[in-house]
């Protein structure tokens, strides 16, 4: 009897050991598969040349409804950045035309025009002809970026600074979002305003930057340094917005983007739409890095609200995410 129990115990021990070994192998295989899948996805997302052009060819213009969009690019004495930016965006399938806001004292040289046209021809896809125009201004004012363009052939305008790059896939996704709400401002750089409770009333406001948006998940503005909007707002900015606001922007060299946000919000009584996208900054820091920037922007908010007779900005927490390229929404 003792020998039989010993035998049974040995068989059970061997069997349990085998099961334990199989379970360990399964766990290791599962972990290996997870690690392998993670590495595969990360490798697939690794950007060649910072990822600006990856998968752009997979988006065909024929699959995009509408007439495409016009690139409205603001620049100032940074021709190298301008060339780099146009070289990239010329490869985006929805691009129909490029309008360069030129406010420098001297007009663009013939050599620059020739180089930019050559860059467009080299980088445009499927034999597309992309129109290039310089919108030349005599006065150096931040309002120039929103002057009416009478010969625009597209309803959609993609306003961009010359030192910021977005992958074409992100741009095309933002364009489709804008097409679903063409009266709205759609873009990548959100900001928020708050009621200044320290003042003891509801008519004084504070401007807050990215970290407040990140912490609260709430925003009320999309900066025009990277945003889609309807071309009608260029005319409204030039002819219908209170002229005192344009004068303020010229004198203070700030807040033209806030002025556009006020204009659109006042017309729509609706919030903008923030689109998730990767941002590649290729230039040096701008006026936002200067001391007192938030205070100046706060002054803009309150001055503009006073001129409108109310605060038109509408806050929201909605965020548009391309589920085809994101794990987490």
N, C-alpha and C positions, 0 to 999 in steps of 0.2 A: 504493500500500500504506500509505503514511504517512497519507493522508487517511482511508482505511478504518479504521485503528486509532484515529485521532482521533475519528472518528464513533462507533465502538463505545464508546470511553472516555466520550464525552459522554452517550450513551444510558444506560450503566451508572451514571454519576454522577447523572443526573436521576432514574433509577429508585431508587437508594439514598436520594437526598434525599427522594423521595416517601414511601418506606417509613419513613424516619426521622421525617418529619413526621406520618404517620399514627400511628406508635407514640407520639409525643409527645402527640398529641391524645387517644389512648386512656388514657394515663397520667393526663393532666389530668382527663379525664372520670371515671376511677376515683377519683381523689382528691376530686373535687367531690362524687361520690356518697357517699363515706365521710363527708366533712364534713357533707353534708346530712343523712345518716342519724343522725349523732351529734347534730346540733342538734335534729332531730325528736324523738329519744328524750329528750334533756335537756328540751326544751320540754314534752313529755308528762308528765315527772316534776316539773316545776316546780309547787310546791304553792301553791294558793290558800289563804290564811289558814294558812300554814305546813304545808299538806298534810294537815291533820287529817281532812278529810272527803272527800278526793278518792277517787273510785271506790267509796265505801262503798255506794252504791245498787246497784252491780252484784252485791253479795253478798246473796242472798235467804235469809231465815231458813229457808224450806222446803227449801233445799238442804243445810242443816246437820243432821246426825244428832243425836239426843239432845234434851234439853230446854233447851238454852241454858246460860247461866252467870249466877251472881250476882256483881255488882260489890261488893267489900268495900273501902271507901275510908276511909283513916285521915286525920283532919284535926284541926287545933288552932288555933282562933281565926283562921282565914283564909277567911272566908265568900266573899270575891271569887274566890279560887282554887277553892273548892268549887263555886260556881256555874259557873265556866268549865269545870271538869272534867266535871261532870254534863251540861252542855250538849253537850259533845262525845260522851261515851260513850253517851248516850241514843240517838244516831243509829246505833250499832253494831247490826247485825241480830241477833246472837246473844244480846244482853243480855235477861235475864228479870226481874231485880230489882236494886235498889240498896240496900245496907246501909251506913249511915254510922256509923263508930265514933266516938262522942261521949263525951269524957272531961272536958269543961269543967265548971266549978262550976255554971253556970246551964244549964238545959235549953234546947234550941233554941226560938227564938221562933216564934209562929204566923205571923208575916210571912215568916220564912225558909222555913218549911215550905210556905207558899202559893206563894212565888216558885219554889222548886225543883220543885214539882209542875207549875207552869205551864211551866217550862223543859223538863221531860220531855215534856209534851204537845206542845210546839212542835217538838221535835227528833226524837221517835220516828217511825219509818217504818211505813207500811202499817197505820196505826190500831192498833198494838200498845199494850197496857196494861202499863206497866212499874211494878212495885210499888216504893214508896219507904219505907224504914224507918230510924229512928234507933235504934241500939243504945246506950242511955244507960248510962254507968257512973258509979258514985259515987266510985270511986278513980281517980286519975290514974296509970295504969301502962301501960307499953308492952305488957304482956301482954294488954291489953284488945282489941287488934286480932285476937287469936286465941281469944277466948272462944267457947264453943260457941253456935251459933245454932240453936235447936230447930225453927224453922219454915221452914228453907231448903227450897225446892221443887226445887232443882237439885243435882246431885252436884258440879258444877264451881264452884269459887270463884276469881274473879280478884281477887287482892289488889293494891291500888294505893295509892300516896301521892297526896295532893291536888295536888301540884305537878309531876306528870309526865303527859305526854300521849303516847299512841301512836296512829297512824292506825288506823282501824277495820279496814283490810285486814290489818295486822300482828296485831291482836288476834284476828281470826277465824282467821288461819293458826295462831297459837299454840294456839287452842282445838282445832283439828283435830289438832294434834300431841299435845296432852294427851289427846284422846279415844283415840288409838292406844296410850297408856300412862298410864291414869288413876290409877295408884298413885304415879306419879312427879311430881316438881315440875318444872314447865315455865315458863321465863321468859326475861327479857331482860338481866338484870344478873348476870353470872357473877363469882365470886371463887374463890380457890384457897388451899389450906393446904399448907404444906411441913413436912417434918421438920427440926427445928432441929439441924443437924449440929454446930453450935458447942458444944452441950451435952454431946456425947459419948455420947448414947444415942438410942434410937428412940422415946421416949415424950414428947418435947417438941416443940411445933409452933409455926409462925409463920403469921400471917395476911397474905396479900398481896392487893392491890387490882387494879384494872383493867389497869395496865400490865404486871403479871406475866402476867395471862391473855393479853393481846395478844402479848406477846413469846414465850410458850411454846405458846400455843394450847391450854392445859390449864386445867381448872377442876374444882372439887369442890362448889361451892355456887351456888345461885341465890337472890339476895336477894328477900325477900317484898315489896319496894317495887313490884315489877312481876312477878307470877308467878301461874300457875294451879296449884291443887292440889285434892285431893278434900276434900269437907266433913268427912269422918271425922277428918281431922287436927286440926280445931278441937276436937273432943271429946277426942282423945288428948292434945293440948297442955294442955287444962284439967284432965283427970282422970288421965291415965296417965303423963305425963312427970314425972320427979322434981320434987317441989315445991321443992326447994332451987334448982333452975335458975330457976323462976319468981321466987323470992325474990331471986335474984341479979340478974335483969333489972330488977325493980322498984327495988332499991337502987342499981344502977349506971346506970339509964336508958340501957341499951345492950344490943345483942346478941340481941334477940328474934328477929331474922331468922336469926341463926346457930343459935339454939335450935330453930327450926322446921326448918332444914336438917338438924340432927342427928336430930331426931325422924323425919323422912321417911326419911333414909338408914338409920337403925337399923331401921325397919320393912321397908324394901324390899331392903336390902343391894345397892343399885344407885345409880348416879350420877343426877343431875338431867339435864335437857335444856335446853341454851341455844338460844334462837331468835333469829335475826338480825332486828332491827327498828330503825326510826328512833325516837329518843328526843327529845322536845321538853320541856325543863325550863322551867316557867312561874313558878317561885317562887325565893326566895332560897336560899342555901346552907344546909345542915342541919348536923347534928352531925358528919358525916364530914369537914367542912372544919376542925374544931377541932384544935388541936395535941394530939399524943399519941393520935390516933384509932387508928392501927394497933397501937400498944402495948396499948391497952385491948381491942381485938378479939383480939389474940394471947392475952391473959390469959383472955378468954372461952373461946377454943378449948381451952386446956389445962384450965380448970376443968370445962368440960362433958365433955371426954374422961375426966377423972378420975371424974366422977359416973357416966358410962356404963360405966366399967371398960375402955374401949377407944376407939379412934378409928373411929367408924362411917362417916365421910365417904369416898366413893369418887370418885377422880379419873377424868376422861375427856377426850377431845378431840373428841367428836362435837358437831356443830353443825347445827341444822335451818335450812334456807334455802328460801324460797319461790322455786322456779325460774321461776315465771311472771313475777316482777317483778325478777329479778336477772340481770345479765349473767354475773357470776362467782360460782361456788358456793364 
